Amino acid sequence: MIGGAGYIGAHVVRLLQEAGEGVVVVDDLSTSSAERVGSAPLVVLDVAADDAVVRLEDVMRHHGVDSVIHFAARKQVGESMARPLWYYRQNVGGMANVLDAMEAVGVQKMIFSSSAAVYGMPPVEIVREDTVKEPINPYGRTKLIGEWMLEDCGRAWGLKWVALRYFNVAGAGWPDLGDSAVLNLIPMVLDRLQRGEPPRVFGDDYPTPDGTCIRDYVHVLDLAQAHIAALRALDGELAHNVYNVGTGHGASVAEVVDAIGRVSGLDVVPEVEPRRPGDPPQLVASADRIGEDLGFRSETGLGEIVASAWEAWQAGPRRIG
Ligand code: WQD
């Protein structure tokens, strides 16, 4: 598991361990922490480093790895616009190193963390896997390139793979595995509340029922389960390689902020700010393909997602109140 100490990876590590599967974690710990992987062996290395291929080969041989789940990547859209080449080196170069090591050792299965960012500003209300993919920033492009690399390796040396396109991941499966970064809506609202500041709503004049942007929020534990389902599916004949992971239902920014007020019992009065450049008004997954092929459904509602995020936040060092 590469990037297994991060927010999503650590959930998958815990699920695999609970299922009695052997897991070895590779992580550079640049945005994650060792205690999140529990008793799983941890190898600290940066997949984009010069010596990464040899070191990854060693890890794979030593631990008898038969599948790789590849989470490790940089994921900040704004940063990717400011430092595009670094994003290509880290996300595309890092992935080339991982695949290189897999080919050398004969590891033939990969699950890849892709993103709804591959769709850019989709021209439809519900995004299907075959919706046009025109990413609008280097981050989204690196994810689409990652999918192409998998396709090409599949053709060249028989790699079996699944790319999961995550929509808006949130919540916590366990209170100690909450999202420690403050980069997305729910943590950003909690961070503002913690500082005693009003949360910000970026634009309330979008063509949506309440004027705020709509996203498909998927519980991180459901998303983690999707990885297990995909891993199992790699042992059979795959109908498809690429799957959206979402719920098929959207929630607006205003609804998320309201839910945070309800769950926390705090009086949450947001401040409306101008639109953030590059935000699509609505991004909601079609969850049909993954339901039909992998039998996976994400049914955790917004209230539960927010409640678990709140509980994890309150269990951390920056509790509110
Ligand atoms: C959600 C909505 C904001 C903060 C991004 C990346 C995507 C993926 C997930 C990951 C938007 C609004 C936010 C705030 C707000 N990245 N918002 N006030 O932009 O849908 O997706 O993260 O790997 O590639 O683009 O997620 O959580 O940033 O924003 O009003 O304080 O909340 O404008 O409409 P987004 P987000």
Residues whose N, C-alpha, C, O or C-beta is under 5 A from the ligand:
A	BS01	WQD	K75 V77 S115 A117 F167 L183 N184 L185 M188 R200 V201 F202 C213 R215 V253 R276 D279
